């Protein structure tokens, strides 16, 4: 038997904490879990709204512009965009002061204002494969290599995130790496968290959906 693989622990902060420690964790690690980011009342409302959307959506990518994107988006993953227009409960979360303070601290030094880029349901279904690790800032590949921070993210667990159902994989510290630096297995961890908690990360932090190895359990997240 080989040595036991020790993976990094994610910093965890209670939502009642001032934004300072969360921002400090993002500067240090590029990722942090915020416990109880969504109240039980909002979580119930979200699930009610999302159930209707999920029932009307099939797990496939619409209009893929490259075959590789089909695997990236997943063949057993349901994605629903445009949540502000489809869920009143999401709009309430969108105004979350913690998220806006993070945006102010990381984005406003580089621009006069910021905007909502993506508001999406991501439900990873049973037997979905692992998504490749990536940086969301790859979407701005036309920008110079030495660019300012252009995005910050929050993925909220609408049901419990566990390793078996596809908890998001993240690589703490990867926001400081060169783009061609590939992580070792011991540098990758999972954002395991209970429903209502959220994993906050910078747009240049490596992450990706985990494999869902269950037969009948989906992992539901709000991005």
C-alpha positions in Angstrom: 0.0 0.0 0.0 1.2 3.5 -0.8 1.1 6.6 1.5 -2.3 8.0 2.3 -3.3 10.9 0.1 -3.8 14.1 2.2 -5.9 16.7 0.4 -6.1 20.3 1.4 -8.9 21.6 3.7 -11.0 24.4 2.5 -11.4 27.5 4.7 -14.9 27.7 6.1 -16.6 30.9 7.3 -20.0 31.5 8.8 -22.2 33.8 6.8 -22.7 36.0 9.8 -19.0 36.9 9.8 -18.0 40.2 8.3 -16.8 40.0 4.7 -13.2 40.7 5.7 -12.2 37.1 6.6 -13.9 35.8 3.4 -12.0 38.2 1.2 -8.8 37.3 3.1 -9.4 33.6 2.4 -10.1 34.3 -1.3 -6.8 36.3 -1.5 -4.9 33.5 0.2 -6.5 30.4 -1.3 -8.7 31.6 -4.2 -11.7 29.7 -2.6 -13.7 29.6 0.6 -16.9 27.9 1.8 -19.5 30.1 3.4 -21.7 28.2 5.7 -25.5 29.0 5.7 -25.2 31.4 2.8 -28.9 30.9 2.0 -31.6 30.8 4.7 -33.8 27.7 5.2 -36.8 29.8 3.9 -35.0 30.9 0.7 -33.7 27.3 0.2 -37.2 26.0 0.3 -38.3 28.7 -2.2 -35.5 27.9 -4.5 -36.2 24.2 -4.6 -39.8 24.9 -5.4 -38.9 27.3 -8.2 -36.2 25.0 -9.5 -38.3 21.8 -9.5 -40.6 23.3 -12.1 -37.6 24.3 -14.3 -35.9 21.0 -14.0 -39.0 19.1 -14.9 -39.1 21.0 -18.2 -35.4 20.5 -19.1 -33.4 17.6 -20.5 -29.8 17.0 -19.6 -28.1 18.1 -22.9 -26.2 21.0 -24.2 -28.0 23.4 -26.5 -26.2 24.4 -29.7 -22.6 23.2 -28.9 -20.0 25.0 -30.9 -17.5 22.2 -30.5 -17.7 18.5 -29.8 -15.4 18.9 -26.7 -18.0 21.2 -25.1 -20.5 18.3 -25.0 -18.3 16.4 -22.5 -17.4 19.6 -20.7 -21.1 20.4 -20.0 -22.0 16.8 -19.3 -24.5 14.4 -20.8 -26.3 13.8 -17.5 -26.2 17.3 -16.2 -29.2 19.7 -16.4 -28.4 23.4 -16.8 -30.9 26.2 -16.7 -29.8 29.8 -17.5 -31.5 33.1 -16.8 -32.6 32.4 -13.2 -33.4 36.1 -12.4 -36.3 35.9 -14.9 -37.5 32.5 -13.7 -37.2 32.5 -9.9 -38.2 35.4 -7.6 -36.3 33.7 -4.8 -33.1 33.8 -6.8 -33.5 37.5 -7.3 -33.5 37.9 -3.5 -30.3 36.0 -3.2 -28.8 38.0 -6.1 -29.0 41.1 -3.8 -27.0 39.3 -1.1 -24.8 41.9 0.6 -21.9 39.5 1.2 -21.6 38.7 -2.5 -21.7 42.3 -3.4 -19.0 43.2 -0.9 -16.8 40.6 -2.4 -17.5 42.0 -5.9 -16.7 45.5 -4.7 -13.4 44.5 -3.2 -12.1 42.4 -6.1 -13.7 44.0 -9.1 -14.2 47.7 -8.5 -10.4 48.5 -8.3 -10.3 47.4 -12.0 -13.5 48.9 -13.4 -16.2 51.5 -12.8 -18.9 48.9 -12.2 -19.7 45.2 -12.4 -22.5 43.1 -13.8 -24.1 39.6 -13.3 -22.5 37.4 -16.0 -24.2 34.0 -15.2 -27.2 32.9 -13.2 -27.6 29.2 -13.7 -28.9 26.0 -12.2 -26.5 23.1 -12.5 -27.8 19.7 -11.5 -25.3 16.9 -11.9 -27.3 13.6 -12.5 -26.4 10.1 -11.5 -23.5 8.5 -13.3 -22.2 11.8 -14.7 -18.5 11.9 -15.4 -15.9 14.3 -13.9 -15.7 17.7 -15.5 -12.2 18.8 -16.5 -10.7 21.4 -14.2 -10.8 24.8 -15.6 -10.8 28.6 -14.8 -14.0 30.6 -15.5 -11.8 33.4 -16.7 -10.8 31.3 -19.7 -14.0 32.9 -21.2 -11.9 36.1 -21.5 -9.0 34.5 -23.3 -8.7 37.5 -25.6 -7.5 39.7 -22.6 -3.8 40.0 -21.9 -2.2 37.3 -19.8 -1.4 39.7 -17.0 -5.0 40.9 -16.6 -6.8 42.2 -13.5 -9.4 40.2 -11.6 -12.4 40.1 -13.9 -14.8 37.7 -12.1 -15.8 36.2 -8.8 -18.1 33.3 -8.4 -20.5 31.7 -5.9 -21.9 28.2 -6.2 -24.6 27.5 -3.7 -25.6 24.0 -2.7 -29.3 23.7 -3.1 -29.0 20.1 -1.8 -26.1 18.5 0.1 -22.8 18.4 -1.8 -21.0 15.1 -1.1 -18.2 13.5 -3.0 -20.4 10.7 -4.2 -23.0 12.9 -5.9 -20.5 15.2 -7.6 -19.4 17.9 -5.1 -17.3 20.5 -6.9 -13.6 19.9 -7.1 -11.4 22.9 -6.4 -7.7 23.6 -6.2 -6.8 26.0 -3.4 -3.9 28.3 -4.4 -4.3 27.7 -8.1 -5.3 31.4 -8.7 -1.6 32.2 -8.3 -0.4 29.6 -10.7 0.7 29.9 -14.3 -2.0 28.8 -16.7 -0.1 25.7 -17.8 0.6 24.5 -14.3 -1.3 21.2 -13.8 -2.3 20.2 -10.3 -1.1 17.0 -8.6 -3.9 14.7 -7.1 -3.1 15.8 -3.6 -3.7 19.5 -4.5 -7.3 18.8 -5.5 -10.1 18.8 -2.9 -14.0 18.7 -2.9 -16.3 21.5 -1.8 -18.3 19.1 0.5 -21.0 21.2 2.2 -24.6 21.1 3.4 -27.6 22.5 1.5 -27.6 26.3 1.9 -23.9 26.7 2.0 -21.9 28.1 -0.8 -18.4 27.8 -2.3 -17.0 31.2 -3.3 -14.0 31.4 -5.6 -12.1 33.7 -7.9 -12.5 33.4 -11.6 -8.9 32.2 -12.0 -9.2 29.4 -9.5 -9.2 25.9 -10.9 -12.4 24.0 -10.3 -14.8 21.5 -12.0 -17.8 19.4 -11.3 -17.2 16.1 -9.6 -18.3 12.7 -10.9 -21.7 11.5 -9.6 -21.1 7.9 -8.8 -24.6 7.3 -7.3 -27.5 5.5 -9.0 -30.3 7.8 -7.9 -29.1 11.0 -6.4 -28.5 14.4 -8.2 -26.3 17.2 -7.0 -28.2 20.5 -7.3 -26.2 23.8 -7.3 -27.1 27.4 -8.1 -24.2 29.3 -9.8 
